[in-house]
C-alpha cells in the first residue's frame, strides 16, 4: 500500500514484537524481499513497466555493495544491527513525513552517481535485511530521470538479486533460520496481494503518516533494547 | 525492445511456483529457501544472455558480471 518493501517494517517488528534476534530477522527479511521482488516483477514485466536495460547496468554496483555488506554484516553482532536499523528507520520515517518529490526536473542521466548510490543501496540491503528500494527508487527518478512508475517497477526487479546475493552468503555462513524465513515470506506474499487491492481505499498521505508513526515506535523499541544491553 | 524479458518472466514464474510448493511441503523449508534465493540468480543469468543475443552488449556484460561476482563470493567463501 505504501510502495515500500517489507523489510523496513518486517525486521523491527520481528525483533521488537516477536523477540527474534536481529541476525535471523535480517536473513528472514531478505528471503521475503526475494519473494516480493519475484511476485511484483511478474506483474510489472507483463505490463512492460520494468526498464530491464537500466536495471542491468545498475545490478553490478548493487551486487558489489550487497556482497561487501554481507561479508561485513556477517561479523556484526545483534546490538549493532539493531542500532543501525533504528537509525535507518528514523530516517525513513522522517522522509515519509516530508513532501513527496514527484519527478526529476533536469531530464538528464547521471550514471556514475547512480552507480555509486546503488553500491550504497546494496550495502544497506545486506547489512539490514531490507530490499534497498528506499535508495533505488530515488536514484532511478532523480539521477536517471525515469518516471515514478517505471522506477518502482525497476526497483522491484533490482531488489531481488540484491537480496538474494547477501542472503545466499548469510545462508552459507549458517545465519539463516529456514523455519522462520519461509512462513515470513509466505505471509509477506499474501499481505502484498491484499495490500495491492486495498491501496486505493486509503489516502496516501494518511498511510504515510501512519507508517511514520509506526516506524518511530519501532525505532524507540529498538533503541531501548540496544541501550538496555549497552548500559547494563 | 519487444520480447525482452520473456525469459526473465519464465524464470520468475518457475521460481515462485517452486517457492509456494516447497514452502507448503513439510520439512522442505531449507530447499524452499535455496530455490527462492537461486531464482533471481538464474533469471539474471537468462536476462544477461538474452541482452547479449539482442546486441545490448554493455548491460548484458554488466548483469552477467553481477552474477559472476555473487557466484564467486559463494564458491570462494571469502571471509573479511
Interface residues (C-beta under 8 A of the other chain):
Chain A: X31 X34 X35 X37 X38 X39 X41 X42 X45 X46 X50 X52 X53 X54 X56 X57 X59 X60 X62 X63 X64 X66 X67 X70 X71 X72 X74 X75 X160 X161 X163 X164 X165 X167 X168 X169 X171 X172 X176 X178 X179 X181 X182 X183 X185 X186 X189
Chain B: X1 X4 X5 X8 X9 X12 X13 X15 X16 X19 X20 X23 X29 X30 X32 X33 X34 X36 X37 X38 X39 X40 X41 X43 X44 X47 X48 X51 X56 X58 X59 X60 X62 X63 X65 X66 X67 X69 X70 X73 X74 X77 X78 X79 X80
